[in-house]
């Protein structure tokens, strides 16, 4: 274990928040569908109702869900919500601009994350690569896990502005991944294998606290991802 790891325990409400957000972005909870009830979440996670409500309140504040009398908690019709000020991607030109933004931003996030990661963050990073490897052939869940990884790096950095921007970019990141899902099976599998390898290098750099390598690895990963999409789309 690196000696300069910061110990900061992730709240259980954060874990529930990430699980629900991941489900919304992956389409497990499509627009206008109901989330599990508070009672169900309390039982499933073994946590107090106040903790469940804290996670739901965060999703509500970000515009992903609303409460409706008699219907429970509903995923909003437009999950872009108030925290996503960007217009939806409608073309490959939009996607190219999104990649320009990410390439300028995310290498710095990765570098800072390598200095701020905690023991719990390291556990998440190790689990991420195992999870991503185990989802080969399950395109929707691969996409959600990949998008969640990039968001979590912003959260690991501890910078609220990075977090806000990356949350705003989630639908746009998934737009790119939806293009990948339309590729022929052999091309899509190759893309995911290459993505996994790039994530593994990036994760190890962050775990080791190597900011320079983390920055370079993220830059290379995003450039490669962009090339794979535009060379074959």
N, C-alpha and C positions, 0 to 999 in steps of 0.2 A: 504494500500500500504506500503510495507517495506520501512523504512526510508533511507536505504543505496542504493536505486536504482540509477544507473547512467543514466543520460539523454543524449542519443545520437540518433538523428533521422536517420532512415534508408533512404537512397536516393531512389528516385522513380526508378532510373535505376537498383538498387539492386532488387527491387520488380519484375520488368520486367524480369531481369536476372533469378531470381528464378522460375518464372512462365514458362519461356521458357525451362530452364534446366529440370524442373520437367516434362514438356511435352516430352522432348527428352528421358529421362530415363524411362518414363512410356510407351513409344512406340507410343504416340500420333503423334509424328513427327519421323517416322522411318528413318533409314539410306537412304540417297539419295533423301529424300523428301524435299520439299520447306517449309521454315518457312513463316509465314505471311509477307507481304511486309511492308516496313517502313511506308508507307502511312496508311496501315490498323492499324498498332500498334499505330501510332500517334493518329488516330481517336478513337480506342478502349480504350486507356488509358488516352486520353486527355492530352498528354505530348508533349514537343517539339521534333522535329526530332533529335536534338543533344543528347537528353536523350536516345532515342531509339538506336542511333548509339553507345552510350557508353555501353549499355547492350550487344549489338551484338558484339562489339569489345572484350568484356571480354570472351564471348563464343568462339569467333574465336581464341583468344590467347590461350585458353585452349584446342583447337583442336576439339571442338564439331561441328563447322560449318565452311563452306568456302563460299566465294562469287564467283559466276560464271557469266561471261558476258552473258547477255540475259536470265539467269535462276534465278537470284536473289540469295537468301541465302539458301544454301543446307546443310542438316545434313550430316556429314562425314560418309563414308562407315563403318569406324571403329571408333565408338564413344569413344574408349579408348583414342585415341589421345595422344599428347605429354605429357600431364600432368598425364597420367596413366602409370607409368613405370612397373607395375606388369604384369606378364604373365597372360592370362585368366585362370579362374578356369575351370578345365576339369574333376575333380573327387571329391568325398567326402573327400579324403585325402587333396586336395587343400583347400576345404572349412574348414576343421578342422584347418589348419594352419592360415587361415584368421580369424577364431574366436579367436585363440590364440593371434593374433596381436591385435584384437579389444578389447579383455578382458584386455590386458596389457595397452592399450592406452585410451580407451573411459571413464573409470571411472574418470581418471584425468581431462579429458576435461569437464566432467559434473561438477566436483568440482569447476574448475576455472570459468565455465560459471555461476555458482551460485553467484559468486562474481562480475562478470562483466555485468550481464544482465541489460538492460535498460528498461524503461517504454514500449518502442515499442517491445522489446524482450518478455516482459511479455504478451503483447497483442497477439503476435504470439504464445506463448506457450499455452495460454488459448484457442486460436482458433484451435490449432493443435489437442487437445484432442477432441474437439467438431467435427472437420472435420473427424478425424479418426473414431469416433463412428458412424458418418453418412454414412460412406463408406462400411458398412458391406454388404458383398455379391458382392462387386465390386473389385475383386482381384487385377487387374492391378493398379487401383488408390490407393488402400490401400498400395500396395507395394511402389509406388512412394512417397506417403505421409510419410510413415515410413522411407524410405531412406533419404528423404529431412529433416526430423526431426533430424536425426543423423548428417547430414552435417551442419544444422543450429546451433547446439550446438557448433560445432567447430568454426563457425563464431562468435557466441556470446562470445566465450572465448577471441577473439581478437588476437589469436596467429596464425601467418601466416603459421607456420609449421604444426600445427594441421589442418588448413584449407586445405593445399595442400595434406596432407596424406588422409584426409577424402574424398576429391574430387577424389583422385586416387582410393579409395576403393569403390566408388559408384557402378561400374559395378559388383564388387564382392559381395557387399551387396545384390544387385538385383539377383545375381545368387542364393543366399540362399533363397530369397523370391520366386523365380521361382520354387524351389523345394517344398516350402510350398503350392504353387498354385496347385500342382499335387496331394496333399493329398485328400482323400475323403472329401466331403462337411462338414460332421459333425466334422471331425478332424481339417479341415482348419478354420471353424468358431470358434471352441474352442481355437485354437491357437491365432486367432485375438482378441478374448475376453480377453484372458490372457495377450496378448501384450498390449491391451488398458489399462487394469488395472495397469500394470507395468509402462506404460508411464505416467499415471495419478499421481502415487506416485512420480516418478522421476520429473515430471514437477512441482509439488507442492514443492518439496524440493528445486529446483532451484529458484522458485519464492520467497520462504521464505528466500533465502540466506543461506540455511543449506548445506554447502559444504560436511560435513561428510556423511550426509544422501544421498546427490546427488551421491557421489562416490559409496556408498554401493548399492544404488538402481540401478545404471547403471550396476554394476558388477553382481548383481543378475539377472537383465533383460537379459543380454547377456548370462550368464550361462544357464538360463532357456530356452532361444531361441535355443541355441546349443543343449541342451538335447531334446527339443521337435522335432527337425529335425532328430537327429541321432537315437533317440529311435524309430522313425516311418518310416525312409527312408529305 
